[in-house]
Amino acid sequence: MSEKQHRDQINRLNTELAKLRSDEAKARAAASKARSEASSHRAKIKPTTSPSMARSYENSARSADKRAESEDTKVAGAASKIADRTKKLNTAETNLSRERQAAMRKEEQSTQRRRREELDHAKQVARLSRPVVRHVYEIQQVPTPKTEELRLLYLTSNPGMNLRVDAEVGRVQRAVRGTLHRDYVEIELRPAATPQDLLDGLNDLRPHVVHFSGHGGDGTIVMDNGDVADPHGREVSIDHLGMALAAVDRPPALLVLNACDTVDAISDEVLSAVPLVIAMADSVLDEAAALFATQFYSAVASGQSVNNAYKQGVLAVVMGGLDDESWMIKLLNRDDVDPADVVLVRPPADAAG
């Protein structure tokens, strides 16, 4: 099914659920009213009541009892249908999420392929424009300095399906694609990231930046368990995260934790592994986290220092009308590293001049 078909199915199921819940509530009210009428009829039967009137009251009470039983049957039927529709709705929402993730992966693959093609073209142009030293018996090219791409390992985790991490990633990707030096930024997205995805990403990509978007708090971040049938979170302590970052030959220069209540857990041991850390001092809204990440990476990809990119990200939160959220975003640095001196994306030598 397409994403539109999944959305249509979810809307239909929500409509059906709303009607079923309304029917269930009406049936419960009708059953309660019928039982109240039955009690009222029987309360009229007194020792002084004539036999004929007593029979009449009892007949009315029994009739009310039958109506109550009939309404109880409707309640049970509606409850059964509600359970069925709720199960189908959960399945449809899961399928929609998977469809969106698949579309995002396809878009990212297309973007990476286009970026490689553009980069290959730029390299070809650069080769043709290199100065040539001519000798009597040979022709040699003088190589130009190679500019290394910024490698960003982007980990997201949302096992409870209650965060908008996919929207955040989409905004960041679009923002980076619009920057001057987009060809020198490589974003490796690992959705539903497990602890093993973190280790594999560190080994395979050798990232300069590690970014995590998801839940956090109490000295941990919540990663994914990788289970399709029974997804749930796996807590990873930030100390263990720091140990993982230190257990590579070339540790990242920057760690970004777009997760609530993580700044207090950044210890000296973590900063000894990665000299710059951005983390959250409290619970932060999804929109604030997305606004910050989008502007921060846009500035980084434009050649700004980490310090100024951080300032721009905080300013984007303020200008987005979320002033109360901006103070939560903190930039920490090791004593021997000045964020104002760290530029993660440098243009080629010919562009810099």
ABEGO torsion letter per residue (X at the ends): XBAAAAAAAAAAAAAAAAAAAAAAAAAAAAAAAAAAAAAAAAAABBAABBAAAAAAAAAAAAAAAAAAAAAAAAAAAAAAAAAAAAAAAAAAAAAAAAAAAAAAAAAAAAAAAAAAAAAAAAAAAAAAABBBBBBAABBBBBBBBBBBBBBBBBBBBBAAGABAAAAAAAAAAAAAAABAAAAABBBBBBBGBBAAAAAAAAAAAGBABBBBBEBBEGGBBBBBAGBAABBBBBBBBAAAAAAAAAABABBBABBBBBBBGAAAABBAAAAAABABBBBBABBBBAAAAAAAAAAAAAAAAAGBBAAAAAAAAAAAAAAAGBAAAAAABBBBBBAABBAAABBABBBBAAAAX
